[in-house]
């Protein structure tokens, strides 16, 4: 079956699906000489994905089943392992047809190990590594798109802007009107980004401290192909908050430049980064909308998520490019 036919909260919550998933998990562990040592837990079930956790003698393993909106993730992992093997958890197994991934445990995330000001230094180091990862992935952009990673490159973003407006029209009110009025300016931002000498690459699109495990990056289901600088929208906000600093504070600029060092030799990097982050807010609107669409189709919309697309759209109006 395809992910469209065997996904969603109602399916993932059944004993039949659990039995099928556990049988696959056990089979894949046996293929690499490992065995489960205890019962399988299901710590998370969401309309867009579910997670299973299984203990083994070599540490826990995690199985992720993705829904249709993120069914590209297993194929993306295969590209990442080929291109940047030291920066991802190498899957024990993948099943592209069912959008299943079996991963080893990578240990505690940065978000579990540090918070506030203490997160800044390791997060800045992770950003610098991520910039180098993006440079390594530049030759793989065609493969990423072929795998189904959404296209959020600058040339596509005016159309994505219209999609975001359509998705938030109901109940959008004044926020929607004000963002709609920015459409001509948004097109100019996209044109300037498209003219940038920085080539497109992979934007994790949710690069917060809980998705950073040691020297590796985790949970790629929100990824898009975009101007690479879009990837710093989320993590630089954490840096800014951790520092308690403005965007022109020398401490913040040093953190930003640690990421930009991967692109040394190219011009107007700071200005381009600010534009990329402004444009990236629209990609995040659509990521939320995709998740909510899955929830609507299953009758499983959580009140905590329902306003997320419009709230994210409103950040386009913020004077700060980080929002």
VENHUPE-V523875 format. One record per pair of residues at least 6 apart in sequence whose C-alpha atoms are under 8 Angstrom apart, sorted by sequence separation. I is the first residue (numbers start at 1). J is the second residue. D is the distance in whole Angstrom. If there is no record, write none. Layout:
{{I:J:D} {I:J:D}}
//
This chain:
{{6:12:8} {11:17:7} {12:18:7} {29:35:6} {44:50:5} {45:51:7} {54:60:6} {55:61:6} {94:100:6} {95:101:6} {145:151:7} {211:217:6} {212:218:6} {240:246:7} {245:251:8} {246:252:7} {247:253:7} {295:301:5} {317:323:8} {29:36:8} {44:51:5} {53:60:7} {54:61:5} {66:73:8} {81:88:7} {94:101:5} {169:176:7} {211:218:5} {240:247:7} {245:252:7} {316:323:7} {42:50:8} {43:51:6} {44:52:7} {53:61:6} {54:62:6} {80:88:7} {93:101:6} {94:102:6} {111:119:7} {152:160:8} {168:176:7} {211:219:6} {243:251:8} {315:323:5} {26:35:7} {42:51:6} {43:52:6} {53:62:5} {81:90:6} {92:101:8} {93:102:5} {110:119:7} {243:252:7} {260:269:7} {292:301:7} {26:36:7} {42:52:4} {43:53:7} {52:62:6} {53:63:6} {91:101:7} {92:102:5} {93:103:7} {41:52:6} {42:53:6} {51:62:7} {52:63:5} {77:88:8} {91:102:6} {92:103:5} {165:176:7} {40:52:7} {41:53:5} {51:63:6} {52:64:6} {91:103:5} {92:104:7} {110:122:8} {240:252:6} {40:53:6} {41:54:6} {51:64:5} {77:90:8} {90:103:7} {91:104:7} {110:123:8} {239:252:7} {292:305:7} {40:54:5} {50:64:6} {51:65:7} {77:91:7} {89:103:7} {90:104:7} {292:306:7} {39:54:7} {40:55:7} {49:64:7} {50:65:5} {89:104:7} {165:180:7} {38:54:7} {39:55:7} {49:65:6} {50:66:7} {204:220:6} {206:222:7} {239:255:8} {37:54:8} {38:55:6} {49:66:4} {89:106:7} {205:222:6} {206:223:8} {22:40:7} {36:54:7} {37:55:6} {38:56:7} {48:66:6} {49:67:6} {204:222:6} {205:223:5} {36:55:6} {37:56:5} {48:67:5} {204:223:4} {205:224:7} {36:56:5} {37:57:7} {47:67:8} {48:68:8} {74:94:6} {203:223:6} {204:224:7} {236:256:7} {288:308:6} {289:309:6} {35:56:6} {36:57:7} {48:69:7} {74:95:7} {75:96:7} {202:223:7} {203:224:5} {288:309:6} {34:56:7} {35:57:7} {48:70:7} {74:96:6} {161:183:8} {202:224:6} {203:225:6} {34:57:8} {202:225:5} {203:226:6} {285:308:8} {286:309:7} {34:58:8} {72:96:8} {201:225:6} {202:226:6} {203:227:8} {207:231:7} {285:309:5} {71:96:8} {74:99:6} {158:183:8} {200:225:7} {201:226:6} {202:227:8} {203:228:6} {205:230:8} {206:231:8} {207:232:8} {284:309:8} {285:310:7} {73:99:7} {74:100:7} {200:226:5} {201:227:6} {202:228:6} {203:229:8} {205:231:6} {208:234:6} {209:235:8} {71:98:8} {72:99:7} {74:101:6} {200:227:5} {201:228:5} {203:230:6} {204:231:6} {207:234:6} {208:235:5} {285:312:6} {71:99:5} {158:186:7} {199:227:7} {200:228:6} {203:231:5} {206:234:6} {207:235:6} {284:312:7} {285:313:6} {158:187:6} {198:227:7} {199:228:7} {202:231:8} {205:234:8} {198:228:8} {208:238:8} {282:312:8} {281:312:7} {282:313:7} {13:45:8} {67:99:7} {158:190:7} {281:313:7} {12:45:7} {65:98:8} {66:99:5} {157:190:7} {65:99:6} {66:100:7} {193:227:7} {281:315:7} {282:316:8} {65:100:5} {155:190:7} {281:316:6} {9:45:6} {64:100:6} {65:101:7} {154:190:5} {155:191:7} {9:46:6} {63:100:7} {64:101:5} {154:191:7} {8:46:7} {9:47:5} {12:50:7} {25:63:7} {63:101:6} {64:102:7} {278:316:6} {8:47:5} {63:102:4} {154:193:6} {155:194:6} {8:48:7} {62:102:6} {63:103:6} {154:194:5} {8:49:7} {61:102:7} {62:103:5} {153:194:8} {7:49:8} {61:103:6} {62:104:6} {61:104:5} {62:105:7} {229:272:8} {230:273:7} {278:321:5} {60:104:7} {61:105:5} {229:273:5} {233:277:5} {277:321:6} {278:322:7} {59:104:8} {60:105:6} {232:277:7} {277:322:6} {59:105:7} {87:133:8} {230:276:5} {231:277:8} {275:321:7} {153:200:7} {229:276:6} {230:277:5} {233:280:7} {274:321:6} {228:276:8} {229:277:7} {233:281:8} {274:322:8} {84:133:7} {227:276:7} {230:279:8} {231:280:8} {230:280:5} {84:136:7} {83:136:7} {84:137:8} {83:137:7} {7:65:8} {7:66:7} {8:67:7} {141:200:7} {7:67:6} {32:92:8} {141:201:6} {7:68:8} {79:140:8} {138:199:7} {141:202:8} {138:200:7} {3:66:7} {4:67:7} {29:92:8} {138:201:5} {3:67:6} {4:68:5} {28:92:7} {79:143:8} {137:201:6} {3:68:5} {28:93:6} {79:144:7} {137:202:7} {198:263:8} {222:287:7} {135:201:7} {134:201:6} {3:71:7} {76:144:7} {134:202:6} {198:266:7} {197:266:7} {197:267:8} {76:147:7} {75:147:6} {152:224:6} {153:225:6} {154:226:7} {76:149:8} {150:223:7} {151:224:6} {152:225:5} {153:226:4} {154:227:7} {149:223:7} {150:224:5} {151:225:5} {152:226:5} {153:227:6} {72:147:6} {149:224:6} {150:225:6} {151:226:7} {152:227:8} {72:148:5} {73:149:8} {149:225:7} {196:272:8} {25:102:7} {72:149:6} {193:272:7} {205:284:7} {145:225:7} {144:225:7} {193:275:7} {193:276:7} {141:225:7} {237:322:6} {123:209:7} {126:212:8} {129:215:8} {189:275:6} {236:322:8} {234:322:8} {126:215:7} {190:279:7} {233:322:6} {119:209:8} {189:279:7} {6:98:8} {186:279:7} {3:97:7} {134:228:7} {2:97:6} {3:98:5} {1:97:7} {2:98:5} {3:99:6} {1:98:6} {2:99:8} {111:208:8} {131:228:8} {111:209:4} {112:210:7} {110:209:5} {111:210:4} {109:209:7} {110:210:6} {111:211:8} {109:210:5} {110:211:8} {111:212:8} {109:211:7} {110:212:6} {109:212:6} {110:213:6} {109:213:4} {110:214:7} {108:213:6} {109:214:7} {127:232:8} {107:213:7} {106:213:6} {107:214:8} {106:214:8} {127:235:8} {123:235:7} {124:239:8} {123:239:7} {120:238:8} {164:282:7} {120:239:5} {119:239:8} {161:282:6} {164:285:6} {120:242:6} {157:279:8} {160:282:7} {164:286:6} {167:289:7} {119:242:7} {120:243:7} {160:283:7} {163:286:8} {118:242:7} {116:241:7} {117:242:4} {157:282:8} {116:242:5} {117:243:6} {160:286:8} {89:216:7} {115:242:8} {116:243:8} {135:262:7} {87:215:6} {88:216:5} {89:217:8} {131:259:6} {135:263:8} {86:215:8} {87:216:4} {88:217:5} {89:218:7} {130:259:8} {131:260:7} {86:216:7} {87:217:6} {88:218:7} {128:258:6} {129:259:8} {131:261:8} {132:262:5} {124:255:6} {127:258:7} {128:259:4} {131:262:5} {152:283:7} {124:256:8} {127:259:5} {128:260:8} {131:263:8} {125:258:8} {128:261:7} {124:258:7} {128:262:7} {176:310:8} {179:313:8} {124:259:7} {179:314:7} {176:313:8} {179:316:7} {172:310:7} {175:313:8} {176:314:8} {179:317:7} {175:314:6} {178:317:8} {168:309:7} {167:309:8} {168:310:6} {76:220:8} {73:220:6} {73:221:6} {72:221:8} {164:313:8} {70:221:5} {70:222:7} {69:290:7} {69:291:8} {69:294:8} {48:291:6} {47:291:7} {48:294:6} {47:294:6} {48:295:7} {47:295:5} {47:298:7} {47:300:7} {8:294:8} {10:298:8} {9:298:7} {8:298:7}}
//
